[in-house]
């Protein structure tokens, strides 16, 4: 049973996460040859200020 963990900035809509879940599940079915009902996807959302790259917070690097 594959488990896919996806880390995202906070703020995605339920509709966006559902579309992403469908796309990731479809990819696992096609590539890994597993049944869709065996694929579990876990979304982990965190605010931009909890991420950093190159020593800089994402809330500073990626302002809205």
Order of alpha helices (4+ residues) and beta strands (2+ residues): beta-alpha-beta-beta-beta-alpha
